[in-house]
Amino acid sequence: MKGKSGFTEIKEFFEIYQTSAWNKDTMAMINLYDEQVIVFDMWDRGYELNALAWFKIIEDWLGSLNEENVKVEFEMVQIHQSDKIGFASALIQFQAISDNGAILRSMKNRITLGFSKFEYGWKVIHQHTSAPVSSDRLTAILDI
């Protein structure tokens, strides 16, 4: 599962993620992650403890899209890094786009990423997505 090809610069994560989501390229997306990645996700179980489990989530997500595509946009990207460790945060928006270009649904949440630099490049070792919760209704606010 672990590809020996990381990305050269942390900022490339955002470009590769966008492209692989749009192209429904499960392998390109999973190759962003180290095999021991820990992912705290907002859906279903809420966490995955390795790339194999995360691969299944990505495969199910991208495979469920049928004729739709997912447009991903990042805002407020902040990257901090040293020689071997990096950290990034951003707002991430997902838009389901129909085959005729219409936006079918959309949500925006927050993403925090931890990176480690290996001999073959950077990989995500930790990912956390979240959304603020409305204090009135105790529901996630998915359009920040």
Buried (B, 14 or more C-beta within 10 A) or exposed (E): EBBEEBBEEBBBBBEBBBEBBBEBBBEBBBBBBBBEBBBEBBEEEEEBEBBEEBBEBBBEBBEEEEEBBBBBEBEEBEBEBEEEEBBBBBBBBBBBBEEEEEEEEEBBBBBBBBBBBBEEBBBBBBBBBEBEEEEEEEEBEBEB
